[in-house]
Structure formats: C-alpha cells, structure tokens
Amino acid sequence: MIGLIQNTTCIESDVRDMIYAFYFGEKIKVVADMSDQFDLYLKVKVTGDQVAFSLIQDEQVIMEESCTGISRDPVKTALYRLFHRATGKDLPWGTLTGVRPTKIALEKIEQGKGPAEIIEHFQTTYHCTRQKAEICTKVAEYEYEILKGIEYEDQYSLYIGIPFCPSTCLYCSFTSYPIASYRSRVDEYLDAVIKELDFVNRTYSHKKLISIYIGGGTPTSMDAAQLERLLKSIRERFDFSHVREFTVEAGRPDSITREKLEVLLKCGVTRISINPQTMNQETLNLIGRAHTVEQTIRAFELAREVGHQNINMDMIVGLPGEDIRHVERTLDQIYQLKPDSLTVHSLAVKRAANLNIQMEKYRSMIKGATNEMLERVDEYAGKLGLSPYYLYRQKNIPGNLENIGYSKPGLECIYNILIMEEKQDIIAVGAGASSKFIFKDRAMRIQRAENVKNVDQYISRVDEMIKRKQKMMEDTY
C-alpha cells in the first residue's frame, strides 16, 4: 500500500498513473498524514504553479523532485525522474500512460514532420525508448497512408456487440454472458439488436457505411441459424456499395463449425478472427479457455478449407505462468498456420476481471509481458510478411507495454485503426456497446452514447438506447 498525501486533487489522476506504472499492483490510499504506517508515502505539495514531490519511507524523506507547471508533461516528467531513481526502472513508454500514443505521431505527420523529428519528440518529451518511438512512428505512417482516402464527415462505421461466450476467460472484463444460460434469450436479443439497426439505417442514410465489425463476446457462440439471421438483417438494411471490410470475431475455436464458417462466407464477411491467445494447453486450462490447442489448429484449417482468405489470430503475452519459452511455442505454431494478420495483447489486469478479483490466488504466477516477448513477436511477424499497422495501450498492463496489430499489406482492419484514432463516427448497437460521435465543429470533441451492459435490461430498454443515440445525433448535427 502506498499512501498519497496531497494538498490538492488537481493533478491526482496523473500522479496515480505514474505510481501504477512504476509500482504495478500496489494499492494507493489518499491519507492526511503518515499515521497508517504504510511502507511508502508520496507527498505532493502544489503552491501556485510549483509542484514539490517527496518520497517518504520509515518517516524519512528519501528522495525529492519538483517541477514548474501543473500540466501533464512537467508533472509526469518530475515523477518519472523520482520513481526512476527510487526503483531503478526504465519504462519503455516513459511518461506516456495514455491509450493512443499513435495519435501523437499521426498529428505530427499531418503537420508535415518527418520520422526523425517525431522519434526525437517521443524520446525527449516523453522519455520513451528509441524502439518504442520508432515502432509508434512506423505504425502512424502506415495508418496515415490507409486513412488518406477516408472522408470522415461523410462516412461512418458500425459495431455490433454479441455478448455471449462459451465460458468466461480469467482475464476478461468485456460484457460477456455464458451462452448456455442465455440460449433461450438469444432470439429476443437479436430482435432488440435489429431494432437498433433499423434506427441506425434510417438515421444515417445520408452517410456512407465503410466498415462493419461484429464483436463481443463471441458472435459464433450463437447457432448457425441465429448467426445467419443477424448477418442477413445487416445486409438487407444497409448499402454495402462503400463497405471496405466486414469483420466477425469467430474468436473461440470451440464455437466454430463448418456450417457457421460457410454462413459467414455466404453472407459476405470478409475478415474473421480465430483466437488461440496461447498455444500452451496448461495455460488454456488455467485461464478458462474451454478449448484445446488441437481445436484451434483444426478451426483455422477448416476456415481455409471453406474459403476464408483474411484470417486474424489473437495472442496474449504475459499470461499467468508463461515466460518467453511459452510465447515462442505459441509463435511457432501460429507461424505454421500463417494467418493474414496477428493481434498481440500484453496482459492487462482489469478491475472487473476474475484475474484481478482473485489476485491473491494468481499473484505469484503473473510476471507480466516483457519487451523481449514483444520483440520476439515482431521477429515472427516479419517472417510471416506482416507489418505493424495499429497500436494501442491499456492501463493496468504489468511492464507498461502495448498491444499491437500486424497484417499483410491490404488486409489491415480499418475498423481497428478508426476506433483508435477517433476521427469518424462509430455507431455501436447491442448490450454494452459504446457509440462515438465526433463533433467536427468543436475541436474534434468526442461524445459517447453507452448502451446498458445487462442483456435482460438491454432487451427491455432498447427503445431507451435508441433515444440516447437520437439525442446525441441531434446534438452533433
């Protein structure tokens, strides 16, 4: 436990971000003094535009730092210096704790800055390592070329959430419900989703739909008839003449059948994802993935047999009990399958996930992702002919690392880029779905319309979800 003593809350969010980055897993408690006898205290004193930081142990000040200015960059830089001295740690992303570092690089590219200047900016302003600065810049350059032809104001993307799964994974914090318990309500759920889709179709008929993404959960946990009903409903309602991609998360190998794969192809789905997360059976058992390594291989081969030509695979580095050898074993088997894209997540310990709730049980097994693991992924992606095309970060990643997507040229997921760069309206339907509306005339302000997460409430309150979107659209336009 770390005690936080502060005379104002105006920079507390940035202070907490930096504490978590250096002392992952430690709880932080705001206190008035040192009477609780914590192992470590951070005292923050703001006087005008001056900020003084004191690190206190055993009632003794062991280190101090200060800065001028209460804005994010000087505050985080001072804290970085303080915690670096205290722990001896270098963080690969330096003071950057936000989700979208590529937005910084992309903005610089749009201003006409070159790679060398952008890399230097990341290193000097945010204390990133050169490797992270380079890969972030490389991804932003890739995104810039892909996004060139997109007319943000006249186009939009569509997300459909299917919150059902065969089982709940240990690390998962998404809106997800066991399909076995909700099988009898899936059709009612689809009724509500289709009602939302009708509204979107009517209201957004003046814009061109360019990207569709069906996620969850695991959409293929529905049976083939239900899956076909959803896909046909989408095709019947929307103009596909401008749609550049249609993605469905097949996700869990134990939810995939030949019939479902054929339905996906028949209904015009252009990209699917078959996600092993790991190719180590012991880890699969531990994290609650109710499938085998062999099922993953067979599901992928079956998708190729059926005719799918754009298949993504997801993997997670830093899973409980795994080290670099486990990651290499997963990469070896993925390499044999030769997917068209590879999405790599550094394990994040989310607050709502069972992994966090049961942290004491798993703490000794969580070493976290390492930069060596991500470098190995980069090597294998290169051998597969895949280039990094989108990148984002999450809070609560041990090691302060990133998630990154690789793809063959021309097979990138445009939706993944658009959701990260936040330049285009993304309308989302379904339980737990979050729509993003971009206010072009107000400094690119972003507003969200959230749907309720609970499936039963979503079904009964879908009209309310539609009204939320309608109000947001009226405010936007």
N, C-alpha and C positions, 0 to 999 in steps of 0.2 A: 504494500500500500504506500502510495506517495501522497503526502499532504501538500495541498496548494494553498498558500497564504497570499491574498491579493487585496489591494485597496480599491480595485475597480474590476468590473467584469468586461470592460470594453475590448480586451484582447484575449479573453479566456479561451475562445474557440481555437485560435492559432497556438496558444500555449499548450492546450491539451493535445492538439495534433502532433506537435513536436515531442511531447512527452511519450505519447503512444509509439511514435516512430522509433525512438531510442530504447524505450522500456516496454516492449510489447508484452501484453498480458497483465501488466500491473494495473491495479485499480487506483483511481485518483479521487481524493476526497477534499473538497474545499473546507478549510478549517480556519478558525480565528487565531489560533496560536499553536504551540508545539506540545500541548498537554497530552495528546494521544500517543505520543512516543512511537511515531512511525519511523521506519528505517531511513527515510529520506523526505526532506521537505524542499519545496521550491517557493521562495518568497518573491513576489512580483510587486514592485512599487512604481506607480506611474505618477510623475509630477510634471504637469504641463505636457510638453512633447518629449520629455525624457523618461526612459524606462530603465529601471535597475533590476537585475535578476541575481538572486543569491541562492546557491545550493547549500543546504544545511544537513549535516549528519552528526548525530550524537551532540546536538545543541551547538555545534561549531560550524561556522561558515567555511566551507571547504573550497568554494570557487565562486567567482563573481563575473558578470558581464553586464554591459549596458548598451543602449542604443539611443539615437535621436530619431524621434518619429514613432507614432503608434500605428503605422500602417503595416501591412502584412510582411513585406520583404525585409525591412530592418528588424522587425521583431523576430521573425523566424531565423534570420541570419545570426543574430546575437544568441538565440537559444541553440542553434546548431553548434556554434563555437563552444558554448558552455557544456553541452552534453557530449560533444566530441571529446573534449578534454577529460570529462568525468568517466567516460566509458571506453575511450579508445576506438570507438566505432566510426567508420565512414559509411554514410548511407549512399547507395548508388544513385538515388534520385535527389540527393541533397535535401534542400528545404522544401521541395515540391511534395505536397501531400494531397493535391487535388486529383480528380479522376481523369482529367483530359489534358495531359501535357502537350499533346499534338496540336491543340488549339493555339497554343503559344507559337509553335513553329509555323503552323499554317498561316497565321496572321502575319508573321514576318515575311513569308514567301509572297503573300498578296501585296505586301508593301515593297516588294522588289529586292528583298535581302537575299544574299547568296548563302550557300551551305556553311562556308567557313565562318561567316559573321553570326549565323544562327547558333552554331555549335559553341562559339565563344560566349555568346549571350547566356546559354544554358549553364556553362561552366562558371562564369564569373558572377552572374546574378543569383543563380540557384545552387551553386556548388555541386552540380551533377558531375558524375564521372564522364570522361570523354566517350566511353562506349555507349552510355545511355543518351548522351546528347546526339551522337551520330545516328543511333537507330531511330530516335524520335524524329530527327530531321529527315531521315530517309523515308520513314512512313508518311510524314507530312507531304513530302514531294510526290510520293505515289498517290496520296489522296487528292492532291491538287490537280493532277492530270485526270483522275477519274471524275472529279466533281466539276470539271470545266464546262461540260455540256448540260449541266442540270440548271433548270430555271426554277429557282427556289420559290418565287412568288406564285408561279402558275402550276406547280406540281406538288404532289404530296405522296406520303407512304402510308401503308395500312398495316397495323399489327393486330393479330387475333390471338387471344390467350386461351389455351385449353388447360385448365388447372388440375388435370388428373395424371396420376403416375402409378406404375405397378407397385412401388414402395417408396418410402421417403429416405433419401440419402442422408447420411450423418452430417454432411456439411451444408445441406440445402437450406436456404432461407426464402425461397420463392413461394408464391402462392401455389400450393400443391395438396391434393387430397387423394387418398387411396382409391383407385378405380373400383376395387372390389366392394367398397362400401357405398359408392355412388353410382354404380352401374344403372340402377333404376331411374336415376335422375338425369342421365346424360342427354336424353332427347329433350327434356324440358330446358336444360341448359342451352342446347343448340337453338331451341325456339327463341330464347332471350337474345342470344348472340345474333341470330338472323334479324331480329327486330332492330337491334343496334345497327347492323349492316344496312338495312333498309334506310335508316335515318342518314347514315353517312353518305350513301349513294345519292339520296335526294339533295342533301345539303352541299355536297362537294362536287356536284355535277359540272361546275364551272372550272374545275381544276383537273389536271391530268394525273392519273394514278400511275406511278412508275415502279413501285416496289411493294411486295406483299410478303409478310413474314408471319408464319403461324408457329407460335412457341408455347411454352407452358412452364411447368408440367411437361407432359409427354403427349402430344396430339395423337400419336399412333397407339396410345393405350385405349382409345375408342375402338370399336369393332369396325370392320371394313365398310359396312353399310352406313354407319354414322359418319365415318371419315368422308365417304363419297358424298353424302348429303351436304356436309359443310362445304366441300370443295365446289360442288355443282352450284350451291347457293351463291358462292362468291362469283363464279364465272357468269351466272345469269344476271347478276346485279351490276357488275362493273365493266366498263370499257377497258379491254385488255390491249388496245392498239398501241399504247405507250408503255406498257409494263415491261420493264427490263429484266426482272427476276421475280420468281415465285418460290419462296423457301418454306419448307416444312421441317420442323425438328422431329425426325424419327427417333432421335435420342437414344432411348433404351433398347438395346438389342433384343431383350426378352419381350418387347412389344411388337416386333417386326415379323410379318408373314409375307409370303409371296403375293397373296391376294391384296394386301394393303399396298405393297410396293407397286403393283400393277394399277391400282386405283390412283395412286399419286401420279404415275406417268400418264395415264389416260386423261386425267383432269388438268394436265398442263403444268404440273410442278416441275420447275427447272433445277432446283437445288435442294438436297436433303442433307441431314446431318446424322451420322451414326456414331454415338459417343461412348467409347470404352472407359474414358477417364484414366484407367490404368489397365495394363495387361498382366497384372500380378494377382493371381486368384486369392491369395491370403488377404490382400488389401480390399479387393471387391467384397469379400465376405465381411470384413470389418466395417466398411463404410455403408453397408446396406444395399449394395447393387445386386439385385437378385438375378444375376446372370453370370455366365461363365465366360472365360476368355474364348473358348471354342464357339460360343454363341455369337460373340462379336465378329469373329472371323467369318462365320457362316452367313451372318446377316449382311456383311459387306459384300461377300462374293455373290449372294443372292441378288442384291441390288444391282450389281454389274450385269448379272445374267438377265435380269428383267429389262435392262437398258438404261439405267441412270448413269449419266455422264458427268455429273457435277456433285461429288460426294465429299462432304466435310467430315472430319473427325475431331472430337474434343478430347483433350487430356488435361490432367491437373498435376502440377509438380508441387511437392511438399506435403503430400498426403500422409496421415499418421503412419509411422513405422517405415516410411520409404526414404531411401537415400539415393545417391547418384546411380548406383547399380540398378535399382528398380526402375529409375527413369530410363536408363539405357535399354533395359529389357523391353519396356513399353515401346520405345522408339524403334528398336529392331523389328518388332512385329508390325508396327504401323508402316514402317518402310517397305516391308514385304507386300502390304496391301496397296500401297501407292495411292493414297487419297488425293483428291484435287485441291483440297485445302486442309489446313491444320490449325486449330484454335487451341492455344495453350494458356491455361489459367494458373496463376500462382495461388495456392490455397489461401483463402480469406476466412477468418473465423468470425462469422456473422453473429450478431447478438441473438437472433431468433433461431439459429441453427442448433440442433441437438448437440453438435460438437462443442458449442460454447456452453450450453446448459449443463452438459456433463463434463465440463472441462477437467475437473479433478481426476476423472477416470482416464482421460486421454493425454493429460499434460505431458507426461514423460515421453510420449510417442510422437509429439509434434515438434519436429526440428525446424519445420518451415522450408519454403523454397530457397534455393541458393542461386547466386548468379551463375555458378558453374553449371547447374541444371539448365538454365535458360540458354547459356552458351552452347550446350550440347544439343538442345532443341534446334537452335539456329543452324548448327552444322548439318543435322539430318534434314532440315527443311531445304537447305541449299542443295543437298544431294538429290532431293526429290524434285528440284526445279521450282520450288515455291519461294516467293518473295514476301517480306513483311508488308502488309497493306493497311492494317489498323491496329491501334494500340490504346489501351486504357488502363487505369489503375483503380484499385479499390482500397478503402480504409480497412484496417484490421488484417493486412497481409503481413505475416511474420517475415522480416527481412526487407520490408519496404520496396517490394519489386512490382512487376507489372503483368498484365495479360496481353497477349499479342496474337494476331491472326496472320497466317501465311496463306498464300494462294498461288495457283498457276496464273499467268497473265491472261486476263479476260474472264476469269472465273471468280473474281472477288465478289464478296457480298456487299452490295452497295448499301443495303439497309444498315449493316453494321457500321459503316462509315457515317451515314447520315445520323444515326442515333447518338454517335459520339460528338459530331461536330455541331449539331444543334442549329442548323441553318434552314431547315424545312419543317413544315407541319407534319407531325406523325400522329395519325388518328388511331387510337387503340380501343378495341372492344373486348369484352369478356371480364370475368372476375379478376380483380387485382390489376387490371390494365391501366396504364397511365398515358394519357394523350398529352402531347406537347404542341403548344401553339406559339408561333414566332410573331412578335409584334414588330414588323419591319419599320414602322414609322416612329418607334420609341427606343432607339439604340439597341435593337435586337433583343428586347426584353422577352423572356420566356415565361409562359404561364402553363400550368398543368391542370388537367381535369382528371381526378382519380376515381376509378370505379371501386366499389366495395370489394374486399377480398373474399368474404364468405360466400360460397356457392349458393346456399339456400337464400341468403339475403339478396344476392345479385339477381337470382331468378324472380324474386318477388318485387324487387325495386328497380328493375331495368328501366322503367319509364323515368325514374329519378336520374339515372345515369345519363339518359338521353338529354334531359333538361339541363344537366350540368354542361354537357358539350354544347348544347344550343346557346346557352348564355355566354360561354367562352367565345364561341364563333361570332356572336353578335358584338361582343366587346372588341374582338380582333378586327372585324371588318365593318 
